[in-house]
Amino acid sequence: MSKRSDFIVNKIVSLEEAIFIIRGWELKGDKVVFTNGCFDILHRGHVSYLAEAASYGQRLVVGLNSDSSIRQQGKGKDRPVNEESDRAFVLAGLGMVDLVILFSEDTPFDLIQAIKPAVLAKGADYDPNVTDSNDKKYIVGSDIVRSYGGEVVAIPFVEGHSTTNIISKLKD
């Protein structure tokens, strides 16, 4: 692998490694933003979303659903299209992404609890003001982030750009 590829691969870390790195950033005064998702077929909407999320701080950490986690969510029998190692590599290759952490649970609750980001970002299909964890618009981990004075934000979508739309076009 080239040195540039090594740089990308080194941004894909375990939770334990992430905590160590993040605490170092925080000691330097960097504000850490956390978001999560499947990022199955990376497209303009994803990149715009990640760039906007990154703008809320100095460091962006992405929790990436593992293949098994995506299957558990019932996104469809053909999902994920790309394997977790490929999805992680592509995400880590983006300049605005500082770390990628794979997780196998249904939600990133444990990651958020361990990382304690200054900002928790989700897409606009979620609502930072919803506090009922049974509501579909509830942002998992928002209660944790708010408990220590962190910020929870919803980022608007880029209209017409979604993985579901791309897959639909491919099938037509």
PAVO-361481 format. One line per 3 residues: number of its first residue (from 1); their letters; for each residue z, x, y of C-alpha. Coordinates in steps of 0.02 Angstrom, whole numbers, plus 50000, padded with zeros to 5 digits. Last residue first. Layout:
REM residues N
NUM) a) Z,X,Y  ...
***
This chain:
REM residues 172
172) dkl) 49305,48264,50016  49440,48362,49920  49440,48508,50042
169) ksi) 49457,48391,50190  49611,48309,50110  49690,48479,50078
166) int) 49665,48526,50261  49736,48360,50322  49891,48379,50211
163) tsh) 49916,48556,50275  49921,48490,50452  49828,48511,50616
160) gev) 49765,48354,50703  49887,48359,50848  49980,48522,50875
157) fpi) 50157,48470,50836  50300,48465,50962  50453,48576,50933
154) avv) 50624,48500,50904  50775,48601,50962  50954,48632,50907
151) egg) 51061,48750,51013  51216,48846,50960  51391,48815,51025
148) ysr) 51489,48860,50868  51497,48684,50795  51321,48646,50861
145) vid) 51243,48762,50733  51344,48688,50591  51305,48508,50641
142) sgv) 51120,48550,50654  51120,48619,50477  50994,48495,50411
139) iyk) 50900,48413,50555  50915,48224,50540  50750,48130,50565
136) kdn) 50753,48055,50389  50927,47981,50426  51055,48010,50288
133) sdt) 51132,48158,50382  51177,48043,50526  51188,48153,50682
130) vnp) 51017,48119,50758  51002,48201,50930  50902,48351,50868
127) dyd) 50764,48233,50807  50646,48281,50666  50460,48241,50656
124) agk) 50450,48352,50810  50460,48509,50704  50620,48606,50678
121) alv) 50713,48743,50772  50893,48802,50752  50949,48918,50893
118) apk) 51094,49041,50902  51078,49067,50715  51233,49064,50604
115) iaq) 51153,49164,50461  51271,49108,50322  51283,48923,50366
112) ild) 51098,48916,50408  51051,48996,50243  51167,48879,50145
109) fpt) 51093,48724,50230  50912,48779,50203  50874,48620,50103
106) des) 50817,48578,49927  50881,48746,49863  50763,48884,49809
103) fli) 50765,48995,49963  50647,49133,50018  50698,49232,50173
100) vld) 50568,49290,50299  50616,49405,50442  50548,49453,50614
97) vmg) 50409,49324,50634  50321,49331,50804  50198,49463,50747
94) lga) 50136,49364,50598  50118,49468,50440  50288,49406,50378
91) lvf) 50214,49231,50367  50064,49292,50265  50176,49394,50149
88) ard) 50298,49250,50121  50157,49129,50080  50084,49254,49956
85) see) 50252,49284,49871  50286,49097,49867  50124,49054,49780
82) nvp) 49986,48966,49877  49932,48787,49842  50111,48727,49830
79) rdk) 50078,48595,49786  49948,48524,49669  50064,48395,49591
76) gkg) 50115,48328,49761  50245,48358,49896  50382,48297,49779
73) qqr) 50524,48392,49861  50572,48470,49694  50399,48549,49684
70) iss) 50426,48631,49854  50594,48701,49799  50517,48770,49639
67) dsn) 50383,48861,49739  50515,48936,49854  50545,48858,50025
64) lgv) 50534,48988,50163  50678,49015,50285  50601,49095,50438
61) vlr) 50698,49211,50554  50635,49232,50732  50712,49362,50847
58) qgy) 50718,49373,51038  50758,49192,51075  50688,49019,51113
55) saa) 50509,49085,51123  50510,49116,50935  50509,48928,50904
52) eal) 50355,48909,51014  50264,49048,50923  50315,48974,50754
49) ysv) 50249,48801,50802  50085,48870,50870  50062,48971,50709
46) hgr) 50101,48821,50599  49985,48704,50694  49846,48834,50691
43) hli) 49851,48846,50501  49950,48926,50358  49917,48838,50194
40) dfc) 50088,48820,50113  50204,48850,50260  50345,48773,50157
37) gnt) 50473,48759,50295  50614,48839,50392  50671,48885,50565
34) fvv) 50799,49004,50634  50811,49081,50807  50918,49235,50839
31) kdg) 50967,49287,51017  50970,49477,51032  51123,49552,51117
28) kle) 51120,49722,51032  51267,49668,50922  51166,49512,50881
25) wgr) 51023,49617,50815  51142,49715,50703  51219,49553,50639
22) iif) 51042,49493,50599  51001,49647,50495  51159,49633,50388
19) iae) 51139,49445,50368  50957,49466,50320  50995,49594,50185
16) els) 51119,49474,50104  50998,49328,50119  50864,49429,50030
13) vik) 50720,49503,50130  50536,49486,50171  50513,49588,50333
10) nvi) 50495,49746,50227  50335,49677,50150  50252,49670,50322
7) fds) 50299,49848,50370  50245,49908,50198  50075,49827,50228
4) rks) 50061,49926,50391  50109,50086,50301  49969,50055,50178
1) m) 50000,50000,50000
***
